[in-house]
Amino acid sequence: MKTRKIHKDDTVIVLAGKDKGKTGKVKKIFKNKDLLLVENVNMVKRHVKPNPYKNEQGGIVDKEAPLHVSNVQLICESCTKPTRVGYKIADGGKKVRYCKKCNEVMS
C-alpha cells in the first residue's frame, strides 16, 4: 500500500493546468486513481436533467473535476510555502509528516 502525502482537508496549490497558481482545500481523495478534488479549482460545467423525486432542477451546473496528485503541492501551515513532504518517527513511535523546508511536523 502506498502512503499518501496529501490528506483530506490539507491546503494545496495547483502546479499545472488551467488553474495554475490557485489554492484550495482538498475535499476528497480517489485513492485507486491518484486523483483528488480541490474546492473551487478545476471547475467544469455539467448538463443535468431535472429529477422530480429529489426536487432537483435541471440546467447547467458548475462542479469541481478531479486533479491528479502530481499536479498539486502541499502548503505548509507554519511557513505558508509550497513544500515537499517527508516522514519521520516521532518521540512516541508514531510516523508523522514533516515540512522539508522548515522541518515542522504537519498535522
Buried (B, 14 or more C-beta within 10 A) or exposed (E): EEEBBBBEEBBBBBEEEEBEEBBBBBBEBEEEEBBBBBEEBBEEEEEEEEEEEEEEEEEEEEEBEBBEBEBBBBBBEEEEEBBEBEEEEEEEEEEBBBBEEEEEEBE
